[in-house]
Amino acid sequence: MVNFKRWLRHLFMPPWAWRRAFPQATLDAIEAAIRAGETAHGGEIRFAIENSLPGALAWRGMSGRERAIEMFSNLRVWDTERNSGVLIYLLLADRDIEIVADRGIAARVDATAWEAAAQAMEAAFREGEFERGALAGIERISGMLAAYFPPSGHNPDELANRPVIV
């Protein structure tokens, strides 16, 4: 069943809306936080921002979680040496944060911990504090990764640190 209100929200979301929440300085801060965090653990973090779903996907009722899993694959977050990639996916039109973790880290961290990180980010975003929320989420996820994947002598930077705009 089509949720017309949601479909219209996605259809008429201005393509530039993400820039208000994530100006260049905020994207730079997110990139720096990911780079710094990855020196403290053997995982990889990828941050993706999607303004809105393409109309056909919104019409079919694709959830933010389904799209995040699709982006996890498309961005090759799963393709890390230690299976320790984590995607932080933000769907602005739905104000939804989804965290998708690769099997290596997902097997060690309870799903409630990922949900708690997403909820903390969502709370900051509701207050208009996008940079603060993103950095807090990255710090929290970096802490989880450090607990289970401490850095080793060989710690390649396997995924881009720059947030991707989908």
C-alpha positions in Angstrom: 0.0 0.0 0.0 1.4 3.4 -1.0 1.8 6.0 1.7 1.0 9.1 -0.4 2.2 11.6 2.2 5.6 9.9 2.3 5.8 9.6 -1.4 5.0 13.3 -1.9 7.6 14.3 0.7 10.2 12.3 -1.2 9.0 13.6 -4.6 9.0 17.3 -3.6 12.1 17.3 -1.4 14.4 20.0 -2.9 17.6 18.4 -4.2 19.7 20.9 -2.3 18.1 20.4 1.1 21.0 18.3 2.4 23.3 21.3 2.0 21.5 23.2 4.7 22.1 20.4 7.2 25.5 19.4 5.9 27.5 22.4 4.6 31.0 22.0 3.5 32.5 22.6 6.9 30.3 19.9 8.4 31.3 17.4 5.7 34.9 18.2 6.4 34.4 17.6 10.1 32.7 14.3 9.5 35.6 13.2 7.2 38.2 14.2 9.8 36.3 12.4 12.6 36.1 9.2 10.5 39.8 9.4 9.6 40.8 10.1 13.3 38.6 7.3 14.6 40.0 4.8 12.1 43.4 5.3 13.6 42.1 3.9 16.9 40.5 0.7 15.5 40.7 -1.8 12.6 37.2 -1.1 11.3 36.0 1.1 8.5 33.2 3.7 8.7 31.3 5.1 5.8 28.8 8.0 6.1 26.1 8.3 3.4 23.5 11.1 3.1 20.5 10.7 0.8 18.2 13.6 0.4 15.2 11.5 -0.7 14.4 8.2 -2.3 13.8 8.2 -6.1 10.1 8.4 -6.7 9.7 4.8 -7.8 11.4 3.5 -4.7 9.3 5.7 -2.4 6.1 4.6 -4.3 7.0 1.0 -3.8 7.4 1.7 -0.1 11.1 1.0 0.3 12.1 1.6 3.9 15.1 3.5 5.1 16.5 0.2 6.4 16.1 -1.5 3.0 17.8 1.4 1.2 20.6 1.4 3.8 21.3 -2.3 3.1 21.3 -1.5 -0.6 23.7 1.3 -0.1 25.9 -0.9 2.1 26.3 -3.2 -0.9 26.6 -0.4 -3.5 29.3 1.4 -1.6 31.1 -1.9 -0.9 31.2 -1.4 2.8 31.1 -5.2 3.1 34.3 -5.4 1.2 36.8 -4.9 4.0 39.6 -7.3 5.0 38.3 -7.9 8.5 34.5 -7.7 7.7 34.4 -4.7 10.0 32.7 -2.1 7.9 29.9 0.1 9.2 27.6 2.3 7.2 25.9 5.3 8.8 23.0 6.1 6.4 20.8 9.2 6.7 17.6 9.5 4.7 16.7 13.1 5.2 13.2 13.0 3.8 12.2 10.5 6.5 14.6 11.9 9.1 15.8 8.3 9.5 19.3 7.1 10.5 20.2 3.5 9.8 23.4 1.8 10.8 24.4 -1.3 8.9 27.3 -3.3 10.2 29.3 -6.0 8.4 29.1 -9.6 9.8 32.5 -9.3 11.6 31.4 -6.5 13.9 27.6 -7.3 13.9 28.3 -10.7 15.4 30.0 -9.0 18.4 27.9 -5.9 19.0 24.3 -6.2 20.1 21.7 -4.7 17.8 20.5 -2.4 20.6 23.9 -0.7 20.7 23.6 0.2 17.0 20.0 1.4 17.6 21.1 3.5 20.6 23.8 5.2 18.5 21.2 5.9 15.7 18.7 7.3 18.3 21.3 9.6 19.8 22.1 11.0 16.3 18.4 11.4 15.5 17.9 13.3 18.8 20.7 15.8 17.9 19.3 16.1 14.3 15.8 16.9 15.6 17.4 19.9 17.4 19.1 21.0 14.2 22.5 19.9 15.5 23.6 17.9 12.5 27.3 18.2 13.0 27.1 17.5 16.7 24.9 14.4 16.0 27.1 13.1 13.2 30.3 13.5 15.2 28.8 11.9 18.3 27.6 8.9 16.3 31.0 8.4 14.7 32.7 8.6 18.1 30.3 6.1 19.6 30.7 3.7 16.6 34.4 4.1 16.7 34.4 3.1 20.4 32.5 -0.1 19.5 34.9 -0.9 16.7 37.9 -0.2 18.9 36.6 -2.6 21.6 36.5 -5.5 19.1 38.9 -4.5 16.3 41.9 -2.8 17.9 44.3 -1.4 15.3 46.9 -3.8 14.1 50.3 -3.2 12.5 48.6 -3.4 9.1 45.6 -1.0 9.2 44.8 0.1 5.6 42.2 2.8 4.9 40.0 0.6 2.8 37.0 2.9 2.3 36.7 6.6 1.6 36.4 8.8 4.6 34.5 11.6 2.8 30.7 11.4 3.4 29.0 10.3 0.2 25.9 12.2 -1.1 23.7 9.6 -2.7 
